[in-house]
Amino acid sequence: MSPFEKLISFASAYRITAHVIFWTAIFIMFFTTNTSSDPHELRVDVLYTLYYEVFSITAAYFLSYRILPRLMTPQNHSWVWAELIIGSYLISVIARIVMIYYLETFVRKGDFNQEPISEILTDIPTLIGAYLLHIFSLSLFFVFIKLIKDQYIIQKRSLLLEKQKAETELKILKAQLNPHFLFNTLNNIYSLSIINSPITSQSIAVLSEILDCILYRCSSTYVPISQEITLIDNYISLEKLRYDERLSVTFNHHTDQNRSIAPLILLSLVENAFKHGAGEDVGSSPRIEIDLKLLNNNFEFTIRNSINNIESEVESGKIGLNNITQQLDKIYPGNYTFNVTKTDADFTAQLKINLTANNLAS
């Protein structure tokens, strides 16, 4: 946290203390620039400094907490401007009355003429030039500081709300992915159970391990890449139980370090390839090729599956690909490329992520 942020945090947590410190500092600053060695002059300096600070505080709080909040609302401001003019006039009048009838009686020696109240009330040029401008100049300094503080708090709150919104949307996107994956996997196990396949129990065990990862170890924004590799291996093992030797699956992976990555995105691509590659391929040799690399913080994931019906692949896989793109936009904005290419024979998805620009824990 920067010194400015610490100061804002302190002022928000201890408002009265912060205000007392501020006005005390203002008093010391003005008093020390006008002090004299003469006791009488010192007494005069103290009285005048207190006098102007009291009325400056009154004007500052009048502007900050009465006028400005109402000027920032989308209502009719005519009465607000009228109140500003009347309030400023009254503050100046009271300040001049206090000066003439009280303060000057302490600091001036001998008899002197005092303006009557009627003259004080009607002498607008003196009220503006000698009192209003002097008093409100210091109060505007306070108002300026308060506006900076309030704007910073509003901006910080707005960023926090945007972050919370992004996290909520990301959770929704993950919730859309998990049921889709579970639905397909349970259908696979159901098919095995119908024929009393001996590999049904093995399928359930692998699914249990996958669910443990999804439900308990993929709740954070980032997970180790090694965990995603294990998850993909388990998923491939689960899917291989459905097919005979006609399905060819290769998974090559090489990483020079165990960085962190957004969870389930890679699994979604793998699940999509199995669904549209092996699930829809009725040919003699469906194939899925997966290649994962992490070198010098540059992550690359390429997956290719054979297809027989391109239109079916594109239409039915559109929701899953859109889901992946939305997650990438939220987690790696401007730091990734995601491309899909299709031919008459296969469908390829390639994801590249620059992990250097992201503050990820290894």
GIPELIN-V576251 format. One record per pair of residues at least 4 apart in sequence whose C-alpha atoms are under 6 Angstrom apart, sorted by sequence separation. I is the first residue (numbers start at 1). J is the second residue. D is the distance in whole Angstrom. If there is no record, write none. Layout:
I&J&D  I&J&D
This chain:
10&14&6  11&15&5  20&24&6  27&31&6  28&32&6  45&49&6  47&51&6  50&54&6  52&56&6  53&57&6  56&60&6  60&64&6  61&65&6  62&66&5  63&67&5  64&68&6  83&87&6  84&88&6  97&101&6  98&102&5  99&103&5  100&104&5  104&108&5  119&123&6  125&129&6  126&130&5  127&131&5  128&132&5  129&133&6  131&135&6  132&136&6  133&137&6  136&140&6  147&151&6  179&183&6  182&186&6  186&190&6  193&197&6  211&215&6  212&216&6  213&217&5  214&218&5  267&271&6  273&277&5  274&278&5  275&279&5  276&280&5  277&281&6  294&298&6  312&316&6  313&317&6  314&318&6  328&332&5  329&333&5  342&346&6  36&41&6  63&68&6  99&104&6  192&197&5  294&299&4  342&347&4  36&42&5  293&299&6  341&347&6  11&18&5  35&42&6  293&300&5  341&348&5  192&200&6  278&286&6  292&300&6  340&348&6  292&301&5  340&349&4  291&301&6  339&349&6  291&302&5  339&350&5  290&302&6  338&350&6  290&303&4  338&351&5  289&303&6  337&351&6  289&304&5  337&352&5  288&304&6  336&352&5  288&305&4  336&353&4  287&305&6  335&353&6  287&306&6  335&354&5  286&306&6  281&307&6  281&308&6  277&305&5  277&306&5  277&307&5  273&305&6  225&258&6  225&259&6  92&127&6  203&238&6  224&259&6  225&260&5  224&260&4  223&260&5  276&313&6  222&260&6  223&261&5  247&285&6  249&287&6  253&291&6  255&293&6  307&345&6  92&131&6  222&261&5  246&285&5  247&286&5  248&287&5  249&288&5  250&289&5  251&290&5  252&291&5  253&292&4  254&293&5  255&294&4  256&295&6  306&345&6  307&346&5  92&132&5  222&262&4  223&263&6  247&287&6  249&289&6  250&290&6  251&291&6  253&293&6  306&346&4  221&262&6  305&346&5  305&347&5  304&347&6  304&348&4  218&263&6  303&348&6  303&349&5  302&349&6  302&350&4  301&350&6  301&351&5  300&351&6  300&352&4  299&352&6  299&353&5  298&354&5  297&355&5  297&356&6  56&135&5  60&139&4  64&143&6  59&139&6  56&139&5  260&362&6  259&362&4
